[in-house]
Amino acid sequence: MVGLGSTAQKLQTVAEKAEKVYERMNKLREEVEETQQTVEGTKERVGTVEDELAEQRAVLDAIAAEHDIDVDAVAAEAHISEAEAEEAAEEDTATTDD
């Protein structure tokens, strides 16, 4: 008879562990659903921003064409200036670290 008590206790332990796993799985399922909703919302916002950016680019291109401005040259100059500024910042950091 002692064996039945031990078995019942083991079954109770297994049932408790199973309940905890079940609770964790439900929580994880909720978190995954929230993450999916966040991703969908972000996807929609990114799509909107991309559309607005395309519209702005079209307006800027039209203005640049009207004023004979080479948009690609202006963009290239901006990238060069940005790269030079980053390089200078890295040099300052390297000098400061020494």
C-alpha positions as CSV (number, residue, x, y, z in Angstrom):
1,M,0.0,0.0,0.0
2,V,2.9,2.3,0.6
3,G,3.6,2.2,-3.2
4,L,0.2,3.8,-4.0
5,G,0.9,6.8,-1.8
6,S,4.2,7.3,-3.5
7,T,2.6,7.0,-6.9
8,A,-0.1,9.4,-6.0
9,Q,2.4,11.9,-4.8
10,K,4.4,11.5,-8.0
11,L,1.3,11.9,-10.1
12,Q,0.4,15.1,-8.2
13,T,3.9,16.4,-8.8
14,V,3.7,15.7,-12.5
15,A,0.2,17.3,-12.6
16,E,1.5,20.4,-10.9
17,K,4.5,20.7,-13.3
18,A,2.2,20.1,-16.3
19,E,-0.1,23.0,-15.0
20,K,2.9,25.3,-14.8
21,V,4.0,24.4,-18.3
22,Y,0.5,25.0,-19.5
23,E,0.4,28.4,-17.9
24,R,3.8,29.3,-19.4
25,M,2.7,28.1,-22.8
26,N,-0.5,30.3,-22.6
27,K,1.6,33.3,-21.6
28,L,4.1,32.6,-24.4
29,R,1.2,32.3,-26.9
30,E,-0.2,35.7,-25.7
31,E,3.2,37.3,-26.1
32,V,3.6,35.9,-29.6
33,E,0.2,37.2,-30.6
34,E,1.1,40.7,-29.2
35,T,4.4,40.5,-31.1
36,Q,2.6,39.6,-34.3
37,Q,0.2,42.6,-33.8
38,T,3.1,44.9,-33.2
39,V,4.8,43.6,-36.3
40,E,1.7,44.2,-38.4
41,G,1.3,47.7,-37.0
42,T,4.9,48.5,-37.7
43,K,4.6,47.1,-41.2
44,E,1.6,49.4,-41.9
45,R,3.4,52.4,-40.5
46,V,6.5,51.6,-42.6
47,G,4.4,51.3,-45.7
48,T,2.9,54.7,-45.0
49,V,6.3,56.3,-44.4
50,E,7.6,54.7,-47.6
51,D,4.7,56.2,-49.6
52,E,5.1,59.6,-48.0
53,L,8.9,59.5,-48.7
54,A,8.2,58.6,-52.4
55,E,5.9,61.5,-52.7
56,Q,8.4,63.9,-51.1
57,R,11.1,62.6,-53.4
58,A,8.9,63.3,-56.4
59,V,8.2,66.8,-55.2
60,L,11.9,67.4,-54.5
61,D,12.9,66.0,-57.9
62,A,10.4,68.4,-59.6
63,I,11.7,71.4,-57.7
64,A,15.3,70.4,-58.4
65,A,14.5,70.0,-62.1
66,E,12.8,73.4,-62.2
67,H,15.9,75.0,-60.7
68,D,18.5,72.9,-62.7
69,I,19.8,71.2,-59.6
70,D,21.6,67.9,-59.9
71,V,19.9,65.8,-57.2
72,D,22.4,63.0,-57.4
73,A,25.4,65.4,-57.1
74,V,23.8,67.0,-54.0
75,A,23.1,63.6,-52.5
76,A,26.7,62.5,-53.2
77,E,28.1,65.6,-51.6
78,A,25.9,65.1,-48.5
79,H,27.1,61.5,-48.2
80,I,30.7,62.6,-48.5
81,S,30.3,65.3,-45.9
82,E,28.6,62.8,-43.6
83,A,31.4,60.2,-44.1
84,E,34.0,62.9,-43.4
85,A,32.2,63.9,-40.2
86,E,32.0,60.3,-39.0
87,E,35.7,59.8,-39.8
88,A,36.6,63.0,-37.8
89,A,34.5,61.8,-34.9
90,E,36.2,58.4,-34.9
91,E,39.6,60.1,-35.0
92,D,38.6,62.2,-32.0
93,T,37.4,59.1,-30.1
94,A,40.7,57.3,-30.9
95,T,42.7,60.3,-29.7
96,T,40.6,60.6,-26.5
97,D,41.0,56.8,-25.8
98,D,44.8,57.0,-25.9
